[in-house]
């Protein structure tokens, strides 16, 4: 029985990146032998165990054979006679198909080290085309490392899309990989790869339509800024909506439903569609215009969400910074009014909303007069 560190830990070490988690492959063992040695079984689909001391994952070496369409259509085989090279051969990219033995020696049967140093994403073998999730993973790794996709790998991905293999991806898995790609250091590279292989038009036609517009380079630069600032996922998703056209709300309703995106992401994207014009005009708007944006965004009740909207705006269009400052100042001032006292001062309940609006408007106007926004 021998154990090898495999995959991302080996890759990241070669790239000089911090190694956060280490995964191991065990050759020459049975599940019974692993359990007898104190390893805790955790795998449902194939034998995976947790080390009794380090709690790192140890998987028995395995192979897989295509038995159906989609990313779940595989039959797995795991036994003591499966070799390390057999296990590595089933992996997606050469940079993920390397291992180190217990003495630290590199095992690299597919040229992953050379590809890592060359910044190249290259598939291990033709079995790559059997799993459509790998299209999304390649795009995500491009967003993480800013590596180029090997021409033959890109051609294989195009064939998977045109052949309908990508149609078997379920929405939840698409969103999972898409969200992870958006959170990488260079999220725009994910879009380049998905567009180049045809997957974006198939999986998210609304986003393909945005990229077809003239603002592609501006959007990509904005996503790079968002990554540099560490913006959270809802903000980055809302930034995509910021660059959508006139049918923005309808498009992002459809996109959110298609990808089964979480409600927080959907709401902020819809807010970006609804309030974009008001924020853009915020640098010059009168108090009444600013108050209208605040009410439209439900900013008085959901201040944190509104702040996320302003962050999405400022990252998408830095020229909105002054408008965002004026909106923040107006929100702070208008929130300070005593709504209870106002409600008690009017003669009928029907007058309360108007009275509160009038007090908020006066507060916003006062804030604008007191501050110099530049």
QUIMOMO-V572187 format. One record per helix or strand. SS is the DSSP state (@ for helix, = for strand). FROM is the first residue (numbers start at 0). TO is the last residue. If there is no record, write none. Layout:
ss=SS from=FROM to=TO
ss=SS from=FROM to=TO
This chain:
ss== from=1 to=5
ss=@ from=7 to=13
ss== from=22 to=26
ss=@ from=30 to=35
ss== from=39 to=40
ss== from=47 to=49
ss== from=56 to=59
ss== from=61 to=65
ss== from=73 to=77
ss=@ from=83 to=88
ss== from=92 to=92
ss=@ from=93 to=95
ss== from=98 to=99
ss== from=105 to=106
ss=@ from=111 to=117
ss== from=119 to=120
ss== from=122 to=122
ss=@ from=125 to=129
ss=@ from=132 to=144
ss== from=147 to=148
ss=@ from=150 to=161
ss=@ from=164 to=167
ss=@ from=170 to=181
ss=@ from=186 to=196
ss=@ from=198 to=202
ss=@ from=204 to=210
ss=@ from=215 to=228
ss=@ from=232 to=241
ss=@ from=247 to=258
ss=@ from=262 to=282
ss=@ from=286 to=295
ss=@ from=302 to=315
ss=@ from=317 to=334
ss=@ from=338 to=344
ss=@ from=348 to=369
